[in-house]
C-alpha cells in the first residue's frame, strides 16, 4: 500500500511538519503519525503539499512545491513540482532556447514520467529566488 503523506510549514516554529493533513474550519494542521497533542502542527495552508510518490537522486521524498533540477538528454532544467487535473507535472522556471529538446515556453508543463533523474534544490516557500523567471 502506498503511503500518502503531506508536509506543511509551521509558521510559529519555523519548521516543516510531515504526516497526515487535516483541514478544519478553524485551521489546517499536520499530524506527524500519532494523535498525541505534541505531534500536531498548525501549518500555513499555502505551504501544504502532498508527496508525489517519487524520490530524488539523494533518496528524499519529492513534494508539491519542491524546486527540482532535472536532466533529460543533454539538457538540465530547474522546474517546480505542481499538480493539475491530469496529475503531477513539472513547470520550468525559465524559457528554454528554441534548440532545446523539449522547446518549453514559460508556463508550459511536462508530465513527471518524462524524467528519470530529479534533485531537490529547494522549495517555493523557502527559496523563491530559485524560481524567478528569466524572459527574453
C-alpha positions as CSV (number, residue, x, y, z in Angstrom):
1,X,0.0,0.0,0.0
2,X,1.3,3.5,-0.9
3,X,1.9,5.8,1.9
4,X,0.0,9.2,1.5
5,X,1.8,12.0,3.3
6,X,1.8,15.7,3.3
7,X,4.1,18.5,4.5
8,X,3.3,22.0,5.7
9,X,5.3,24.7,7.3
10,X,4.6,25.5,10.9
11,X,4.9,29.3,10.9
12,X,5.2,29.6,14.7
13,X,8.1,27.2,15.0
14,X,9.6,27.8,11.5
15,X,9.9,24.1,10.8
16,X,8.4,21.7,8.2
17,X,5.9,19.1,9.6
18,X,5.4,15.8,7.7
19,X,2.4,13.4,8.1
20,X,-1.4,13.5,7.7
21,X,-3.1,16.7,6.6
22,X,-6.3,17.8,8.4
23,X,-8.1,20.9,7.3
24,X,-10.7,22.2,9.8
25,X,-12.8,25.3,9.6
26,X,-10.5,26.9,12.2
27,X,-7.1,26.0,10.9
28,X,-5.2,23.4,8.9
29,X,-2.7,21.2,10.6
30,X,-0.3,18.2,10.1
31,X,-0.3,15.2,12.4
32,X,3.1,13.5,12.2
33,X,2.0,9.9,12.6
34,X,0.3,9.9,16.0
35,X,-2.6,11.6,17.7
36,X,-0.6,12.9,20.6
37,X,-1.0,16.6,21.0
38,X,2.7,17.3,21.0
39,X,2.8,15.9,17.4
40,X,0.2,18.2,15.9
41,X,1.5,21.2,14.0
42,X,-0.7,24.2,12.9
43,X,0.6,25.0,9.3
44,X,0.3,27.7,6.8
45,X,-2.3,26.4,4.3
46,X,-0.3,27.9,1.3
47,X,2.7,25.7,2.2
48,X,0.8,22.4,2.3
49,X,1.9,19.9,-0.4
50,X,1.4,16.2,-1.0
51,X,4.3,13.7,-1.5
52,X,4.2,12.7,-5.2
53,X,5.5,9.2,-4.7
54,X,8.9,9.7,-6.2
55,X,12.3,10.2,-4.5
56,X,15.1,12.4,-5.8
57,X,18.7,11.2,-6.5
58,X,19.5,11.5,-2.8
59,X,16.6,9.4,-1.6
60,X,14.5,12.4,-0.4
61,X,10.7,12.3,-0.9
62,X,9.5,14.9,-3.5
63,X,6.5,17.1,-2.6
64,X,4.3,19.6,-4.4
65,X,6.1,22.9,-4.4
66,X,9.6,21.4,-4.5
67,X,12.1,23.0,-6.9
68,X,14.0,20.3,-8.7
69,X,16.9,20.1,-11.1
70,X,16.0,17.7,-13.9
71,X,18.1,16.2,-16.6
72,X,16.8,14.9,-20.0
73,X,19.3,14.1,-22.7
74,X,21.9,16.9,-22.5
75,X,19.5,19.5,-21.1
76,X,19.4,20.4,-17.4
77,X,16.4,22.4,-16.2
78,X,15.1,23.8,-13.0
79,X,11.4,23.2,-12.5
80,X,8.7,23.4,-9.9
81,X,6.6,20.3,-9.0
82,X,2.9,21.2,-9.5
83,X,-0.5,19.4,-9.5
84,X,-3.1,19.9,-12.3
85,X,-6.1,17.9,-13.2
86,X,-4.0,15.3,-15.0
87,X,-1.5,14.6,-12.2
88,X,1.9,15.9,-11.1
89,X,3.9,17.9,-13.6
90,X,7.0,20.0,-13.9
91,X,6.7,23.7,-14.6
92,X,10.1,25.1,-15.9
93,X,11.3,28.3,-14.2
94,X,12.9,29.7,-17.4
95,X,12.0,29.9,-21.0
96,X,14.3,27.4,-22.8
97,X,16.0,28.2,-26.1
98,X,14.5,27.1,-29.4
99,X,17.2,24.4,-29.8
100,X,16.0,22.8,-26.6
101,X,15.0,19.2,-26.8
102,X,11.6,20.0,-25.2
103,X,11.1,23.5,-26.6
104,X,9.3,24.7,-23.5
105,X,7.8,28.2,-23.1
106,X,7.4,29.7,-19.7
107,X,4.1,28.4,-18.3
108,X,4.2,25.1,-20.1
109,X,4.3,21.9,-18.2
110,X,5.6,18.4,-18.7
111,X,4.5,15.1,-17.2
112,X,6.8,13.8,-14.4
113,X,7.0,10.4,-16.3
114,X,9.2,12.1,-19.0
115,X,12.1,12.3,-16.5
116,X,14.3,9.8,-14.7
117,X,16.6,12.0,-12.6
118,X,15.5,14.7,-10.1
119,X,17.5,16.5,-7.5
120,X,15.6,18.7,-5.0
121,X,17.4,22.1,-4.7
122,X,14.7,23.9,-2.6
123,X,11.1,24.7,-2.5
124,X,8.9,27.6,-3.5
125,X,8.3,28.7,0.1
126,X,11.8,28.8,1.5
127,X,13.7,29.5,-1.8
128,X,11.5,31.8,-4.0
129,X,14.7,33.3,-5.6
130,X,15.3,30.0,-7.4
131,X,12.1,30.4,-9.5
132,X,12.4,34.0,-10.6
133,X,11.6,33.6,-14.3
134,X,14.0,34.8,-16.9
135,X,12.2,36.1,-20.0
136,X,13.7,37.1,-23.3
